[in-house]
Amino acid sequence: MGYQNNIAYLQQLTAAFFEEAYEQLIPTHTINVNVIAKDIDGDYSIVLFPYLKRFSTNPQALGDQIIQFLKAKKIPLQKAEVVKGFLNLTFESAFYDARLNEMFGEGSAFGSSASNGKTVIVEFCSPNTNKPIHLGHIRNILIGWSMSSILEFAGRAVKKVQIINDRGIAICKSMVAWKKLADGATPDSQSIKGDHFVGNYYVQFEKLFQKEYTDWQSGAGLDVYKSLKKEDESKEGFFKRYKNTYFNEYSQIGKEAREMLQQWESGEESVISLWKTMNGWVYDGFDTTYQALGVNFDKLYYESETYLRGKSTVEQGLVDDLFYRKEDGSIWVDLEEYGLDQKILLRSDGTSVYITQDIGTALQRYDDYAFDQCIYVVADEQDYHFQALFATMKKAKYSFSDQLYHLSYGMVDLPSGKMKSREGTVVDADDLITEVIAEAKANAKDSPNLQEITEEERAEVYNRIGLGALKYFILKVAAKKRMTFDPSQSVDMQGQTGPYIQNAYVRINSVLSKSDVDSITLSGEYTWSNQEKNVLILIDSFPRVVQESASEYDPSKVAHYAFDLAKEYHKFYHEHRILTAETDAAKVSRLLLSEVTGNVLKTSLRLLGIEMPERM
């Protein structure tokens, strides 16, 4: 974990030069050092422009001074020249031998950082217990899991948590539909996974409501339309806009759901019993999906518990004049000083809203972990909610309010449009996992490399390839971008895909397994080719990519890096003989380069939650 990449190393050397030659302390991170483009001669370039006026010099003179300083430090330079304000450096092979040996010595820790003493909570997934996990949840889970892994690798102490949204009107809808339609059915009696079973009743509730609403529109709803309509508003437009009002004021089945929520909050025994039973069915289903995705959590928080602390906090805030009560009894917070509007915290009937629960959860988490940062991985449709939450925490003067961060990500569409849980038009997570694994099996089943292993071992290979395809397809898209999920593209085993990267790793393992070299030690007798340097320079940038991904909360940086490295290695592999290299020195150098490449590819994909197969 002590490896310093070449750019940081050259920044440090340049800063040391300025201190020695000009008695000036230049912050190392401000010194601009770049990898030189492949079509330009050289390895790295130091930008000289910012220092010319400061030290009353010209590019050539300053460049010559730095060159002499590097030579005095015994830096093995093959070539150094000043080109229009840039000092371009080409290093001897001995420089890269030393760097490669360092990388190899780091092993699986290469690219990681020592602990910085900071505790970070990452909240992700956080499903509702009224429906199964779907494609939208998968993007959330994969971003949260990979972000947790990257932050931990970058030196943070990470706690993976989720808030289970196990109460509220949505859960009550499933419960009402089950009471009306199930006739005592259970997941076991129907041979249906628990979360799917409960989710079906959520969809059934919506169907009952839609029928009721349609019937109302042609009856009593017409009178409401005539009394409230605007001259320029169509009947269809009015009823679309009025749907939520109908649910809250006229709907019989909506009334049943609202009453059930009130009964739950008042602790009515029969409602609590049904709620526990149906949630138990859902939890069993969730656990199966998490296990399939290779995901786990350090701690679970439940809305049914944290909302109580949120309610008491809001009530105390009312006493302290932080919040205010409206005539109908509801409690609100004024956030105009933060550029927002008024936000409801408790309804007039005393029931809580999402922000109430989130206030209580944040307080409980700080009590549990005294975190330095709490990251909420939640889709961008909730951007305003988190702006209001964080502003409310600031208004209440909680010390950790500035340590809350919303990792907002774009929604997932299908080629046909948006997914809608209430209408059942979603890509189910379990079906998707099964599909990508089946596709991997169809593509790989005839591979001669898989014929000599057991069926169980082959199944594990298909599982890793299929999940690798799915996870990489999701994570290669920057989190903030909205994305369209095309199932056919996700399982494509060519191009910028997880299996393409996995194949590079398997190829490396195959080469290493056939090697007759007992100990890989560089002799210093081999001159690196430009293509080999390209691979090594890319490997060297891995620690920097990890840090950028951690600081920018963007796993796609690691995903793109892994593809670039795999592509560069494939090119090297096709242009260079390894096991039959022209000299023993070349053979050993290329074997060591291959092994380090394999280690970094494996680490990169592990940070994305992707496992490497041993064969393909």
NUTI-389305 format. One line per 2 residues: for each residue x, y, z of C-alpha. Coordinates in Angstrom, 1 decimal. Example, Ala and Ser with C-alpha at 12.3 -4.5 7.8 and 13.67 -1.06 7.14 Angstrom:
<atoms>
12.3 -4.5 7.8 ~ 13.7 -1.1 7.1
</atoms>
This chain:
<atoms>
0.0 0.0 0.0 ~ 3.0 2.2 -0.2
3.3 2.4 -4.0 ~ 3.6 5.9 -5.4
2.5 6.2 -9.0 ~ 4.8 7.8 -11.6
2.9 11.1 -11.9 ~ 3.0 11.6 -8.1
6.6 10.5 -8.1 ~ 7.6 13.1 -10.7
5.5 15.8 -9.0 ~ 7.4 15.1 -5.8
10.8 15.3 -7.6 ~ 9.8 18.5 -9.4
8.7 20.1 -6.1 ~ 12.0 19.1 -4.6
13.8 20.8 -7.5 ~ 12.0 24.1 -6.9
12.7 24.0 -3.2 ~ 16.4 23.3 -3.8
16.9 25.6 -6.8 ~ 14.6 28.5 -5.9
13.9 28.0 -2.2 ~ 10.2 27.9 -3.1
7.7 25.4 -1.7 ~ 5.4 24.4 -4.5
2.5 22.1 -3.5 ~ 3.1 18.9 -5.3
-0.6 18.4 -6.4 ~ -0.4 21.7 -8.3
2.5 20.6 -10.5 ~ 1.1 19.4 -13.8
2.6 16.1 -15.0 ~ 0.9 14.1 -17.8
1.4 10.9 -19.7 ~ 2.5 11.8 -23.2
0.1 10.8 -26.1 ~ 1.1 7.6 -27.9
1.8 9.5 -31.2 ~ 4.4 11.8 -29.5
7.9 10.8 -28.5 ~ 8.3 10.4 -24.7
6.8 8.8 -21.6 ~ 5.8 11.7 -19.3
5.7 15.5 -19.6 ~ 6.2 18.2 -17.0
4.3 21.5 -17.8 ~ 6.7 24.4 -17.4
4.5 27.4 -18.3 ~ 3.2 28.3 -14.8
6.7 28.9 -13.5 ~ 8.4 31.0 -16.2
7.2 34.4 -15.1 ~ 7.5 33.4 -11.4
11.2 32.6 -11.7 ~ 12.0 35.0 -14.5
13.2 32.3 -16.9 ~ 12.4 30.6 -20.2
11.2 27.0 -21.0 ~ 14.6 25.8 -22.2
16.6 27.1 -19.3 ~ 14.1 25.8 -16.7
13.9 22.5 -18.5 ~ 17.7 22.1 -18.5
17.8 22.8 -14.8 ~ 15.3 20.1 -14.0
17.1 17.6 -16.3 ~ 20.3 18.2 -14.4
18.5 17.8 -11.1 ~ 17.0 14.5 -12.1
20.4 13.2 -13.4 ~ 22.0 14.2 -10.1
19.2 12.1 -8.3 ~ 20.3 9.1 -10.5
16.9 9.0 -12.3 ~ 17.6 6.7 -15.3
16.7 9.0 -18.2 ~ 17.0 7.8 -21.7
16.0 11.1 -23.3 ~ 14.8 14.5 -22.1
13.9 17.5 -24.2 ~ 12.0 20.8 -23.9
9.2 21.2 -26.5 ~ 7.3 24.5 -26.4
7.1 24.8 -22.6 ~ 6.9 21.1 -21.9
9.7 19.0 -20.5 ~ 9.2 15.6 -22.2
10.9 12.6 -20.4 ~ 11.7 9.1 -21.7
13.0 6.7 -19.1 ~ 15.4 3.8 -19.4
14.1 0.3 -19.0 ~ 15.8 0.1 -15.5
13.2 2.7 -14.3 ~ 10.3 0.5 -15.4
12.0 -2.6 -14.1 ~ 12.1 -1.0 -10.6
8.5 0.2 -10.9 ~ 7.2 -3.2 -12.1
9.0 -5.0 -9.2 ~ 7.4 -2.6 -6.8
3.9 -3.3 -8.3 ~ 4.5 -7.0 -8.1
5.6 -6.7 -4.5 ~ 2.4 -5.0 -3.5
0.4 -8.0 -4.7 ~ -3.4 -7.6 -4.3
-2.9 -4.4 -2.2 ~ -1.5 -2.6 -5.2
-3.6 0.6 -5.8 ~ -4.9 0.7 -2.2
-4.3 3.3 0.4 ~ -3.6 3.2 4.1
-6.4 4.0 6.4 ~ -7.1 7.7 6.7
-9.1 7.3 9.9 ~ -12.4 8.4 8.3
-15.6 6.4 8.8 ~ -18.0 6.5 5.9
-21.6 5.1 5.8 ~ -22.9 4.0 2.4
-26.7 3.5 2.3 ~ -27.9 1.6 -0.7
-30.7 -0.6 -2.0 ~ -33.3 0.4 0.7
-36.3 -1.4 -0.9 ~ -39.9 -1.1 0.0
-41.5 -4.3 1.3 ~ -44.4 -4.1 -1.1
-42.6 -5.4 -4.2 ~ -39.6 -7.4 -5.3
-36.2 -6.1 -6.3 ~ -36.1 -4.9 -9.9
-33.7 -3.5 -12.5 ~ -33.8 0.0 -10.9
-32.8 -1.6 -7.6 ~ -30.0 -3.5 -9.3
-28.4 -0.2 -10.5 ~ -28.7 1.1 -6.9
-27.2 -2.0 -5.4 ~ -24.3 -2.2 -7.8
-23.4 1.5 -7.4 ~ -23.6 1.2 -3.6
-21.7 -2.0 -3.4 ~ -18.9 -0.9 -5.8
-18.7 2.6 -4.2 ~ -18.3 0.9 -0.7
-15.5 -1.3 -2.1 ~ -13.7 1.5 -3.8
-13.9 3.8 -0.7 ~ -12.6 1.0 1.5
-9.8 0.3 -0.9 ~ -9.0 4.0 -0.9
-8.5 4.1 2.9 ~ -11.9 4.7 4.4
-13.6 2.6 7.1 ~ -16.9 1.8 5.4
-20.1 0.6 6.8 ~ -22.7 -0.7 4.3
-26.2 -0.1 5.5 ~ -29.7 0.1 4.2
-33.0 1.5 5.5 ~ -35.8 -1.0 5.0
-39.0 0.9 4.0 ~ -41.2 -1.5 5.9
-44.1 0.9 6.7 ~ -46.3 3.4 4.9
-49.2 3.6 2.5 ~ -47.5 1.4 -0.2
-47.1 -1.6 2.2 ~ -50.7 -1.1 3.3
-51.9 -1.3 -0.3 ~ -50.4 -4.8 -0.6
-51.9 -5.8 2.8 ~ -55.4 -4.6 1.8
-55.2 -6.4 -1.6 ~ -54.1 -9.6 0.2
-57.0 -9.5 2.6 ~ -59.5 -9.0 -0.2
-58.1 -11.5 -2.7 ~ -55.7 -14.0 -1.2
-58.1 -16.3 0.6 ~ -55.3 -17.2 3.0
-52.7 -18.0 0.3 ~ -49.0 -17.9 1.2
-45.8 -18.0 -0.8 ~ -45.3 -21.7 0.1
-48.9 -22.6 -0.9 ~ -48.4 -20.9 -4.2
-44.8 -21.9 -4.7 ~ -43.8 -18.2 -5.3
-40.8 -16.4 -4.0 ~ -42.0 -14.2 -1.0
-41.2 -10.8 -2.5 ~ -42.8 -11.7 -5.8
-45.9 -13.0 -3.9 ~ -46.4 -9.7 -2.0
-45.5 -7.6 -5.0 ~ -48.3 -9.3 -7.0
-50.8 -7.9 -4.5 ~ -49.4 -4.4 -4.8
-50.1 -4.7 -8.6 ~ -53.6 -6.1 -7.8
-54.4 -3.2 -5.5 ~ -53.6 -0.8 -8.4
-55.9 -2.7 -10.7 ~ -58.7 -2.5 -8.2
-58.1 1.2 -7.7 ~ -58.0 1.9 -11.5
-61.3 0.1 -12.0 ~ -62.9 2.1 -9.1
-61.5 5.3 -10.5 ~ -62.7 4.6 -14.0
-66.2 3.8 -12.8 ~ -66.2 7.0 -10.7
-65.2 9.1 -13.7 ~ -68.4 8.2 -15.5
-70.6 8.7 -12.4 ~ -70.1 11.1 -9.5
-66.7 12.2 -10.9 ~ -68.5 14.0 -13.8
-70.2 16.4 -11.3 ~ -66.8 17.1 -9.7
-65.3 17.8 -13.2 ~ -68.1 20.1 -14.1
-67.8 22.1 -10.9 ~ -64.1 22.4 -10.9
-62.9 22.2 -14.5 ~ -61.3 25.1 -16.3
-62.6 26.2 -19.7 ~ -59.4 25.1 -21.4
-58.9 21.7 -19.7 ~ -60.1 18.5 -21.3
-62.0 15.9 -19.3 ~ -59.1 13.4 -19.7
-56.5 16.0 -18.5 ~ -58.6 16.9 -15.5
-59.0 13.3 -14.3 ~ -55.3 12.6 -14.8
-54.4 15.6 -12.7 ~ -57.1 14.8 -10.1
-56.2 11.1 -9.6 ~ -54.3 11.7 -6.3
-57.1 13.8 -4.9 ~ -59.6 11.1 -5.7
-57.5 8.5 -3.9 ~ -57.3 10.7 -0.8
-60.9 12.0 -0.7 ~ -63.3 9.7 -2.6
-61.7 6.3 -3.1 ~ -63.1 3.5 -1.0
-60.1 1.2 -1.4 ~ -57.9 4.2 -0.8
-59.7 4.8 2.4 ~ -59.1 1.2 3.5
-55.4 1.7 2.9 ~ -55.2 4.9 4.8
-57.2 3.5 7.7 ~ -54.8 0.5 7.8
-51.8 2.9 8.0 ~ -53.5 4.7 11.0
-54.2 1.3 12.6 ~ -50.6 0.3 12.1
-49.3 3.4 13.7 ~ -51.7 3.0 16.6
-50.4 -0.6 17.1 ~ -53.6 -2.5 16.3
-52.7 -6.1 16.9 ~ -54.3 -7.8 13.9
-52.7 -5.2 11.5 ~ -49.3 -5.5 13.1
-49.5 -9.3 12.9 ~ -50.3 -9.3 9.2
-47.6 -6.7 8.6 ~ -45.0 -8.8 10.3
-46.1 -11.9 8.3 ~ -46.0 -10.3 4.9
-42.8 -8.4 5.6 ~ -41.2 -11.8 6.6
-42.1 -13.2 3.3 ~ -40.5 -10.3 1.5
-37.3 -10.4 3.6 ~ -36.8 -14.1 2.6
-37.1 -13.1 -1.0 ~ -34.7 -10.2 -0.7
-32.1 -12.3 1.0 ~ -32.2 -14.8 -1.9
-31.6 -12.0 -4.4 ~ -28.8 -10.4 -2.4
-27.1 -13.7 -2.2 ~ -27.3 -14.2 -6.0
-25.7 -10.7 -6.5 ~ -23.0 -11.3 -3.9
-24.2 -8.5 -1.7 ~ -24.4 -8.1 2.1
-24.8 -5.3 4.6 ~ -23.2 -4.4 7.9
-26.4 -3.1 9.5 ~ -30.0 -2.8 8.6
-32.2 0.0 9.8 ~ -36.0 -0.2 9.7
-38.3 2.7 9.0 ~ -40.8 1.2 11.4
-38.3 1.9 14.2 ~ -36.5 5.1 13.1
-39.7 7.0 12.2 ~ -40.5 7.1 15.9
-37.3 9.0 16.7 ~ -38.0 11.3 13.7
-41.4 12.1 15.1 ~ -40.1 12.9 18.6
-37.4 15.1 17.0 ~ -39.9 17.0 14.9
-42.2 17.5 18.0 ~ -39.2 18.8 19.9
-38.3 21.1 17.0 ~ -41.8 22.5 17.2
-41.2 23.4 20.9 ~ -37.9 25.0 20.0
-39.5 27.1 17.3 ~ -37.5 25.4 14.5
-40.7 24.2 12.9 ~ -44.3 25.5 12.9
-47.8 24.0 13.0 ~ -50.6 24.8 10.4
-54.2 25.2 11.3 ~ -55.0 21.6 10.3
-52.5 20.3 12.9 ~ -49.7 19.3 10.4
-46.1 20.3 11.2 ~ -43.9 22.1 8.7
-40.4 23.5 8.3 ~ -39.6 26.7 6.4
-36.5 26.2 4.2 ~ -36.6 29.5 2.3
-33.2 30.6 3.7 ~ -31.7 27.5 1.9
-33.4 28.4 -1.4 ~ -36.2 25.8 -0.9
-39.8 26.1 0.2 ~ -41.9 24.8 3.1
-41.7 21.1 3.7 ~ -44.3 19.0 5.6
-42.8 16.9 8.5 ~ -45.9 15.4 10.1
-49.4 15.1 8.6 ~ -52.5 16.5 10.2
-53.5 13.0 11.4 ~ -50.1 12.7 13.1
-48.6 10.1 10.7 ~ -45.1 10.7 9.4
-43.7 11.2 6.0 ~ -40.4 10.0 4.4
-38.3 13.0 5.7 ~ -39.5 12.3 9.3
-38.1 8.8 9.1 ~ -34.9 10.0 7.5
-34.3 12.5 10.3 ~ -34.6 9.7 12.8
-32.3 7.4 10.8 ~ -29.6 10.0 10.4
-29.5 10.6 14.2 ~ -29.4 6.9 14.9
-26.6 6.3 12.5 ~ -24.5 9.1 14.0
-25.1 7.6 17.4 ~ -24.0 4.2 16.1
-20.9 5.2 14.2 ~ -20.1 8.9 14.7
-19.5 8.9 10.9 ~ -17.3 11.4 9.0
-19.6 11.1 6.0 ~ -23.0 9.4 5.2
-23.6 8.7 1.5 ~ -27.2 8.1 0.3
-27.3 6.2 -3.0 ~ -30.7 7.1 -4.2
-32.1 7.9 -7.7 ~ -32.2 11.5 -8.9
-36.0 11.6 -8.7 ~ -35.4 12.2 -5.0
-33.0 15.1 -5.4 ~ -35.4 17.6 -3.8
-36.1 15.2 -0.9 ~ -32.5 15.1 0.0
-32.0 18.8 -0.5 ~ -34.8 19.3 2.0
-33.5 16.7 4.4 ~ -30.0 18.2 4.6
-31.4 21.7 4.9 ~ -33.7 20.6 7.7
-30.8 19.0 9.5 ~ -28.8 22.3 9.1
-31.7 24.3 10.4 ~ -31.8 22.1 13.5
-28.0 22.7 13.9 ~ -26.9 19.1 13.9
-23.1 19.0 13.9 ~ -22.9 16.4 11.1
-25.4 18.0 8.7 ~ -22.6 19.0 6.3
-21.3 15.4 6.3 ~ -24.5 14.1 4.5
-24.1 13.5 0.8 ~ -26.7 12.3 -1.8
-25.1 10.1 -4.5 ~ -27.8 10.8 -7.1
-28.0 8.5 -10.0 ~ -30.0 8.5 -13.2
-33.1 6.3 -13.6 ~ -33.1 3.2 -15.7
-35.4 3.0 -18.7 ~ -36.3 0.2 -21.0
-36.2 0.6 -24.8 ~ -40.0 0.8 -24.5
-39.9 3.5 -21.9 ~ -40.2 3.9 -18.1
-40.7 0.9 -15.7 ~ -43.8 1.1 -13.5
-44.0 -1.1 -10.4 ~ -47.7 -0.5 -9.9
-48.5 -1.8 -13.4 ~ -46.0 -4.6 -13.2
-44.0 -3.3 -16.1 ~ -40.6 -3.9 -14.6
-37.6 -6.0 -15.3 ~ -37.4 -8.3 -12.3
-34.0 -8.8 -10.7 ~ -34.3 -12.5 -10.3
-35.5 -13.1 -13.9 ~ -32.7 -10.8 -15.2
-30.0 -12.7 -13.2 ~ -31.3 -16.0 -14.5
-31.4 -14.7 -18.1 ~ -27.8 -13.4 -18.1
-26.4 -16.6 -16.6 ~ -28.4 -18.6 -19.2
-27.0 -16.5 -22.0 ~ -23.5 -17.0 -20.6
-24.0 -20.7 -20.6 ~ -25.3 -20.7 -24.2
-22.3 -18.8 -25.4 ~ -19.7 -20.8 -23.4
-21.0 -24.3 -23.2 ~ -19.1 -25.6 -26.2
-15.8 -24.1 -25.1 ~ -13.1 -26.8 -25.1
-11.7 -25.2 -21.9 ~ -14.8 -26.2 -20.0
-15.1 -29.8 -21.1 ~ -12.6 -31.2 -18.6
-14.2 -29.8 -15.4 ~ -17.3 -30.9 -13.5
-20.8 -29.7 -14.1 ~ -20.7 -27.8 -10.8
-17.5 -26.0 -11.8 ~ -19.0 -25.1 -15.2
-22.1 -23.7 -13.5 ~ -19.8 -21.5 -11.4
-18.1 -20.3 -14.6 ~ -21.4 -19.4 -16.2
-22.5 -17.6 -13.1 ~ -19.4 -15.4 -13.0
-19.5 -14.6 -16.7 ~ -23.3 -13.8 -16.7
-23.1 -11.6 -13.6 ~ -20.0 -10.0 -14.9
-21.8 -9.0 -18.1 ~ -24.7 -7.6 -16.1
-22.7 -5.7 -13.5 ~ -20.2 -4.2 -15.9
-23.0 -3.1 -18.3 ~ -24.6 -1.2 -15.5
-21.5 0.2 -13.9 ~ -19.7 1.4 -17.0
-22.3 4.1 -17.3 ~ -21.5 7.2 -15.1
-23.9 7.2 -12.1 ~ -25.4 10.6 -12.8
-26.4 9.6 -16.3 ~ -29.8 8.2 -17.1
-29.4 5.0 -18.9 ~ -31.5 2.6 -21.1
-31.1 -1.0 -20.3 ~ -31.2 -3.2 -23.3
-31.1 -6.9 -22.3 ~ -29.6 -8.0 -25.6
-26.7 -5.6 -25.3 ~ -26.1 -6.5 -21.6
-25.3 -10.1 -22.4 ~ -23.2 -9.4 -25.5
-19.9 -11.1 -24.8 ~ -17.9 -8.8 -27.1
-16.8 -5.1 -27.0 ~ -16.7 -3.1 -23.9
-18.1 -5.8 -21.6 ~ -17.3 -7.6 -18.4
-16.6 -10.9 -20.2 ~ -14.0 -9.2 -22.5
-12.1 -8.1 -19.4 ~ -12.6 -11.5 -17.8
-11.2 -13.1 -20.9 ~ -8.0 -11.1 -20.6
-7.5 -12.4 -17.1 ~ -8.2 -16.0 -18.1
-5.7 -15.6 -21.0 ~ -3.0 -14.4 -18.5
-3.6 -17.3 -16.2 ~ -3.3 -19.7 -19.1
0.1 -18.2 -20.0 ~ 1.4 -18.3 -16.5
0.2 -21.9 -15.9 ~ 2.3 -23.0 -19.0
5.4 -21.2 -17.9 ~ 8.5 -23.2 -16.9
10.0 -20.2 -15.0 ~ 10.3 -20.9 -11.3
11.1 -17.4 -10.1 ~ 10.2 -14.2 -11.9
13.0 -11.8 -11.2 ~ 14.0 -9.0 -13.6
17.6 -9.1 -14.7 ~ 17.8 -5.5 -16.1
19.0 -6.9 -19.5 ~ 15.8 -6.3 -21.4
14.7 -3.1 -23.2 ~ 11.0 -2.4 -23.0
9.1 -1.9 -26.2 ~ 6.7 1.0 -26.6
3.7 -1.4 -26.4 ~ 5.0 -3.0 -23.2
5.5 0.5 -21.7 ~ 1.9 1.4 -22.6
0.7 -1.5 -20.5 ~ 3.0 -0.7 -17.6
2.2 3.1 -17.7 ~ -1.5 2.2 -17.6
-1.0 -0.2 -14.7 ~ 0.9 2.6 -12.9
-2.2 4.9 -13.1 ~ -4.4 2.4 -11.2
-3.9 4.0 -7.8 ~ -4.8 7.4 -9.2
-7.9 6.0 -10.9 ~ -9.0 4.5 -7.6
-8.6 7.8 -5.7 ~ -10.5 9.7 -8.4
-13.3 7.2 -8.4 ~ -13.5 7.5 -4.6
-13.4 11.3 -4.5 ~ -15.9 11.7 -7.4
-18.2 8.9 -6.3 ~ -18.0 7.4 -9.7
-17.4 3.6 -10.1 ~ -17.5 4.0 -13.9
-13.9 5.3 -13.8 ~ -12.7 2.0 -12.5
-14.9 0.2 -15.1 ~ -13.5 2.1 -18.0
-10.0 1.7 -16.7 ~ -10.3 -2.1 -16.5
-11.5 -2.2 -20.1 ~ -8.6 0.0 -21.3
-6.1 -2.2 -19.5 ~ -7.6 -5.4 -20.9
-7.6 -3.9 -24.4 ~ -4.0 -2.8 -24.1
-2.9 -6.2 -22.8 ~ -4.7 -8.0 -25.6
-2.8 -5.8 -28.1 ~ 0.5 -6.6 -26.3
-0.3 -10.3 -26.3 ~ -0.9 -10.3 -30.1
2.3 -8.3 -30.8 ~ 4.7 -10.1 -28.5
5.7 -13.7 -27.9 ~ 5.8 -14.6 -24.2
6.5 -18.2 -23.6 ~ 8.6 -18.4 -26.7
10.2 -15.0 -26.4 ~ 13.4 -14.2 -28.2
15.5 -14.1 -25.0 ~ 15.1 -15.4 -21.4
15.2 -11.8 -20.2 ~ 12.3 -10.9 -22.5
10.4 -13.9 -21.4 ~ 10.8 -13.1 -17.7
9.9 -9.4 -18.2 ~ 6.8 -10.3 -20.2
5.7 -13.0 -17.7 ~ 6.0 -10.5 -14.8
4.1 -7.8 -16.8 ~ 1.4 -10.4 -17.5
1.1 -11.4 -13.8 ~ 0.9 -7.8 -12.6
-1.7 -7.0 -15.3 ~ -3.8 -10.0 -14.1
-3.6 -8.9 -10.5 ~ -4.8 -5.4 -11.4
-7.6 -6.6 -13.7 ~ -8.8 -8.9 -10.9
-8.7 -6.1 -8.3 ~ -10.5 -3.7 -10.7
-13.4 -6.0 -11.3 ~ -13.5 -7.0 -7.6
-14.0 -3.3 -6.8 ~ -17.1 -3.5 -9.1
-18.4 -6.7 -7.4 ~ -17.3 -8.9 -10.3
-15.6 -12.2 -9.8 ~ -13.1 -13.7 -12.3
-13.6 -17.1 -13.8 ~ -10.6 -19.4 -14.0
-11.7 -20.6 -17.4 ~ -13.8 -19.4 -20.3
</atoms>
